[in-house]
Amino acid sequence: MPQNDRYRNRILELDFEANESFRQLPYTDRFSLVLVTDGSATGILNDQTVMITAPCAFCLSDRDNFIVNNSEHIAAQTLSFSTDFFGAVNKKEDENIPTGLSVFQRNDINTGFFLLDKTVYGKLWEWFFILGTEVFAQSDSLWVCRIKKYLLQIIGMLADLYREQENDPVNLTLNHIYTNYFKKITLDELCRQAHINRVSLNKMFRNRYDCTAMEYLNKYRLNMAEKILTYTRMNLNEIAHATGFEYDTYFIRQFTRWKGMSPTKFRGISQHNILGEANLIL
């Protein structure tokens, strides 16, 4: 909800949600910065399937279409602010008003999602804590200026991550996998996306994920299949095609090898566990 600045006669289109429910994202006429601190979820961002896994951050504009389908113990915080929020500050208060918010602009590389290492996550968590405190406490007349300061730092850090991702072959490959995993994908296709040869791409993937690019694709497909098995009633043939496996027999064999049990057995156990958790909540 809008904040009434207790020190000045003004209303600010600014809010902090300490326990983001994802039901209202993106907020109307606002940018939203979301820090995911725990759990995972799958969703749809502008007609593309996305995987949200903590720790990560993501940025949404009011023009984005975002829906979370399934989640597992996900926890997140959101700072939302109006598109003209930086214009609300007096020039004497802050001379570093950004001329553009590139992290909220979409293209083939910038999906708005940023995986975070421990150092970046720790710093963002600290800044989000300060932002939340300032929104609710308004500790003195400079509270808005401090919010702008930390918001600029967060946007700057995410912009740096975006620039690093922009030309990184692994990130280019991951973006292609995340948006096309349900289609037929070859290693040559991934190499074209990354602009490097097979040996170099697989070496980079082994260094980062301890597997080849195609092995990563297979694991991602199986991870998506696991969630579909848990939260839907789709049959095995439908799940196989929805996750990029050409034949259900191949999907069943791969899933059984990965989880140590058949997809049907896994579905029974996982759905039973969800029902048990729901009964506990009730």
C-alpha positions, 0 to 999 in steps of 0.5 A, a space after each residue: 500500500 502507499 506510504 504516508 511520509 510522516 515527516 513531509 506532506 506527501 504520499 509515496 507509492 512504495 511498499 515492502 512485503 516481508 512475506 511475499 505471497 506471489 499472488 499480486 505480482 507484479 504490482 500495478 504501476 510499480 517496479 518490483 524487486 524480489 529476493 527469494 530466501 528459501 524454497 523453489 517454485 515454477 511459474 510463467 513469465 511473459 509466456 515463458 516457463 521459469 524456475 525459481 530457486 533460492 537464493 535468487 533475486 528477480 525484477 518485474 515491471 508492471 508490464 510483465 505477466 507473471 504467474 506462480 504455478 507450484 511452489 515448495 516452501 518458498 519464502 521471499 521479500 519484495 520491495 515495490 516502488 512506482 515508476 517515478 519514485 526516483 523523481 520524488 527526491 529533491 536533487 539536493 537529497 540525492 544526485 545519483 538518480 538513475 537515467 534508466 532501470 535496465 534490469 527491468 527491461 526484457 530481452 533474450 538474455 535478461 530474463 530478470 532472474 539472477 542466481 546469487 552466490 553467498 557473497 551477493 546474497 548476503 549483501 542483498 539480504 542485508 540491504 533488503 532488511 534495511 529497506 524493510 525496516 525503513 519502510 515500516 519505521 520511518 526512523 527520521 526525515 531522511 528515511 526516503 533518501 536512505 531507501 533510494 540509496 540502498 535501492 540504487 545499490 541493489 539495482 547497480 549490483 544486479 546490473 553488474 550481474 546482468 553485464 556478467 551474464 550477457 556474454 557468459 557462454 554458460 548463462 546463454 546456454 542456461 537461458 536457452 535451456 530454461 525457455 526451450 527445455 520442452 522442445 528437442 534440443 541438440 548439443 550443436 544447438 546449445 553451442 550455437 547459442 553459446 558461440 563456442 565449441 562442444 569441448 569448451 562448453 562442456 568444460 565450462 559446465 563441468 567446472 560450474 555444475 559437475 556435468 556436461 551441458 546435455 546432462 544439465 538439460 536432462 537433469 532440468 527436464 527431470 526436475 520439471 517432471 518431478 514437480 509436474 508429477 507432484 502437483 498435477 494429474 497429467 499422465 506419463 505420456 503427457 509429462 514426457 512430452 511436456 518436459 522434452 522427452 520424445 517417448 514416455 518409455 525413455 522418460 520412465 527409464 531416465 526418471 527411475 535411474 535419477 530418483 531410484 523409483 518409477 514416476 508412478 511410485 514417486 507421484 504416490 509418495 510425493 502427493 501423500 506427503 503433500 496431503 500430510 502437510 496440508 492436514 497438519 496445517 489444518 
